[in-house]
Amino acid sequence: MNAQPAPAPLLIACALGIERLAVRTRDHGGAGGPVTVLRTGMGPEAAERSVTRLLADLAFADAAVLATGFCAGLAPGMHPGDLVVAEETRDPRGNVPCVGTDLLVKELVRTAPGRTVHTGPLTGSDHVVRGQERSGLRATGAIAVDMESAATLLSAVRAGERPVAAVRVVVDAPEHELVRIGTVRGGISAFRVLRSVIPAFYEWHRSLLLPRR
C-alpha cells in the first residue's frame, strides 16, 4: 500500500511581534496540515528576505502562504477593527491574485460576527502612509495598504506555484488616523479581532486540500 503524501503546510506571515502574538496558537485544529507562523520583520525588503529564505526549505516547497496583520484602510467609512480580504496584492514588481477569497469572507463573517469585511486590491508600501498619499492610493482602486503583504505574496509565488491569500485588520482609516499602533485603543481592538479569526485561516487552508468536484 502506497503511503499518503504529507499534507501541505500552511505558512502564516506577519511583520510585528504583536501580530505574531495574536496569530500564534498551539491549537491548529481545522488546518489542513502543519502550521508555521513567521515573523518577517517590518517592511517589504524584510518580508521578501524572510519568506524567500523559508520557502527555500524543501519542507515548505508546496506550502500555502497567508499574509496577515494590521493595515491602513483607504476607503471612506472604514473603521479600526474592520477586516480586509485581498482580491489581489499590488507591488511595483508585479500583482498577485489571491485564492479562496469568497471562502475567507464567509469564514471571517462567521468567526467575527458584526465585523465589516471589505474585499478589493491591497497595495504595498515601503513606509507608513498618511494624509494625501492615502487619497492617492485610493484613487488607484486599492482599499487598503500595508508594508509586507504584497512583498510576501510576490516572494511566495516566485518561489513556486502555491495558493496565497492576505487578510488584514484595519488599525487606522481616513477618519481614524492613528499615531502609534501599540498605544491606542484601535490597536488593542485590532489585536483581538486578529486573534479571533485564526479559525478562518485554518478553514481556508483545509479547503485547499479537498478534492474538487
ZIPE-V391639 format. One record per helix or strand of 2 or more residues. SS is the DSSP state (alpha for helix, beta for strand). FROM is the first residue (numbers start at 1). TO is the last residue. Records with the same first field share a line. If there is no record, write none. Layout:
SS = FROM-TO ; FROM-TO
This chain:
beta = 10-14 ; 35-39 ; 64-73 ; 83-90 ; 96-97 ; 117-124 ; 144-146 ; 164-172
alpha = 17-23 ; 44-55 ; 58-60 ; 101-111 ; 131-138 ; 149-158 ; 181-183 ; 185-196 ; 198-208
